[in-house]
């Protein structure tokens, strides 16, 4: 039986991590857009619901953290490929 190259496993794990982060960014974007739509509808009805803005701000901060994580994951992928092909 052939032994799996550890570099290939490391690359696969890095790619999986990057995919998970990107999916989470997509989910967060959807939540932000949903909350913004709710906020817009509330404003049309003259309702000022402050916790909604707080949730939007919190999600935007979380998304920024995910973007940083995505950048680190991409760097990790490049490093793993560079190590594999060197």
C-alpha positions as CSV (number, residue, x, y, z in Angstrom):
1,X,0.0,0.0,0.0
2,X,1.3,3.4,-0.9
3,X,1.9,5.9,1.8
4,X,0.1,9.2,1.4
5,X,2.5,12.1,1.0
6,X,2.3,14.3,4.1
7,X,2.6,17.4,1.9
8,X,-0.5,16.4,0.0
9,X,-2.4,16.0,3.2
10,X,-1.2,19.3,4.4
11,X,-2.3,21.0,1.2
12,X,-5.7,19.3,1.3
13,X,-6.2,20.5,4.9
14,X,-5.3,24.0,4.0
15,X,-7.7,24.0,1.0
16,X,-10.5,22.7,3.2
17,X,-9.9,25.3,5.8
18,X,-9.9,28.0,3.1
19,X,-13.2,26.6,1.7
20,X,-14.8,26.6,5.2
21,X,-13.8,30.2,5.8
22,X,-15.1,31.3,2.4
23,X,-18.5,29.6,3.1
24,X,-18.7,31.3,6.5
25,X,-18.0,34.7,4.8
26,X,-20.9,34.0,2.4
27,X,-23.2,33.1,5.3
28,X,-22.2,36.2,7.1
29,X,-22.8,38.4,4.1
30,X,-26.3,36.9,3.7
31,X,-27.0,37.7,7.4
32,X,-25.8,41.2,7.0
33,X,-28.0,41.7,3.9
34,X,-31.0,40.2,5.6
35,X,-30.6,42.5,8.6
36,X,-30.1,45.5,6.4
37,X,-33.4,44.6,4.6
38,X,-35.2,44.3,7.9
39,X,-33.7,47.7,9.0
40,X,-34.9,49.3,5.7
41,X,-38.4,48.0,6.2
42,X,-38.4,49.2,9.8
43,X,-37.3,52.6,8.7
44,X,-40.2,52.8,6.2
45,X,-42.5,52.1,9.0
46,X,-40.9,54.6,11.3
47,X,-39.4,52.0,13.6
48,X,-35.9,52.6,15.0
49,X,-34.8,49.2,16.3
50,X,-31.2,49.9,17.7
51,X,-30.4,46.2,18.4
52,X,-30.6,45.5,14.6
53,X,-27.9,48.1,13.9
54,X,-25.8,46.6,16.7
55,X,-26.2,43.1,15.0
56,X,-25.2,44.5,11.7
57,X,-22.1,46.2,13.1
58,X,-21.2,43.0,15.0
59,X,-21.5,40.9,11.9
60,X,-19.4,43.4,9.9
61,X,-16.6,43.0,12.5
62,X,-16.9,39.3,12.3
63,X,-16.7,39.4,8.5
64,X,-13.6,41.5,8.7
65,X,-12.0,38.9,11.0
66,X,-13.0,36.1,8.5
67,X,-11.4,38.1,5.7
68,X,-8.2,38.2,7.7
69,X,-8.5,34.5,8.3
70,X,-9.1,33.9,4.6
71,X,-5.9,35.8,3.7
72,X,-3.9,33.7,6.2
73,X,-5.4,30.6,4.8
74,X,-4.4,31.6,1.2
75,X,-0.9,32.4,2.4
76,X,-0.8,29.0,4.1
77,X,-1.9,27.3,0.8
78,X,0.8,29.1,-1.2
79,X,3.4,28.1,1.4
80,X,2.3,24.5,1.3
81,X,2.4,24.3,-2.5
82,X,5.8,26.0,-2.5
83,X,7.1,23.5,0.0
84,X,5.6,20.6,-2.0
85,X,7.1,21.7,-5.3
86,X,10.5,22.8,-4.0
